[in-house]
Amino acid sequence: MVRNMTEGDPLKLILPFMVPLLIGNVFQQLYNIADIIIVGRTIGVNALAAVGATAPLLMGSRWLRASGTAPVILTVCAAVWR
């Protein structure tokens, strides 16, 4: 089925694209929260600081995953923080 995205109600056209992205973002935030709780309780303060520092980078690099450059960026980030 071919859809013409230039005609019709914009909300009805955008909503099918928005919902999966929103659900993915919610699960990513839940993962980050669980990661912070587990690391903070088991490993310690320094590890918690590292998780807190890299969480925004991982969330920000999410759009790079489709292009395949995220592993390179994560490797560079890991080298810088060591």
C-alpha positions in Angstrom: 0.0 0.0 0.0 1.4 3.3 -1.1 0.6 6.4 1.1 0.7 9.9 -0.1 2.3 11.8 2.8 1.6 15.2 1.3 -2.2 15.0 1.4 -4.6 14.6 4.3 -4.5 15.4 8.0 -0.9 15.8 9.2 -1.6 14.4 12.7 -3.0 11.2 11.2 0.1 10.9 9.0 2.7 11.6 11.7 1.2 9.6 14.5 2.1 6.2 13.2 5.7 7.3 13.0 5.7 9.0 16.4 4.3 6.2 18.6 7.1 3.6 18.0 9.7 6.3 18.6 8.0 7.4 21.8 7.8 3.8 23.1 11.4 3.2 22.3 12.5 6.3 24.2 10.4 5.3 27.2 12.1 1.9 27.3 15.6 3.5 26.9 14.9 5.8 29.8 13.7 2.8 31.9 16.9 0.9 31.0 19.0 3.9 32.1 17.1 4.2 35.4 17.6 0.5 36.1 21.3 0.7 35.1 21.8 3.6 37.5 20.1 1.8 40.4 22.0 -1.4 39.9 25.4 0.2 39.5 24.8 2.6 42.3 23.9 -0.1 44.8 26.4 -2.8 43.8 29.6 -1.3 42.3 30.0 2.1 43.9 30.1 5.9 43.5 32.8 6.1 40.8 31.0 3.6 38.6 27.7 5.5 39.1 29.4 8.7 38.0 30.7 7.0 34.9 27.2 5.7 34.1 25.7 9.1 34.7 28.3 10.7 32.4 27.8 8.3 29.5 24.0 8.0 29.6 23.4 11.3 27.7 26.0 10.2 25.1 24.4 6.9 24.6 21.0 8.5 24.3 22.3 11.2 22.0 24.1 8.6 19.8 20.9 6.7 19.3 20.3 8.3 15.9 23.7 7.2 14.8 22.9 3.5 15.2 21.2 3.4 11.9 24.3 4.6 10.1 26.6 2.1 11.9 28.9 4.7 13.4 27.8 4.2 17.0 30.4 1.5 17.8 33.2 3.9 16.7 31.8 6.7 18.8 31.4 4.4 21.8 35.0 3.2 21.4 36.3 6.8 21.3 34.2 7.7 24.4 35.5 4.7 26.3 39.1 5.6 25.4 38.6 9.2 26.5 37.1 8.3 29.9 39.9 5.8 30.7 
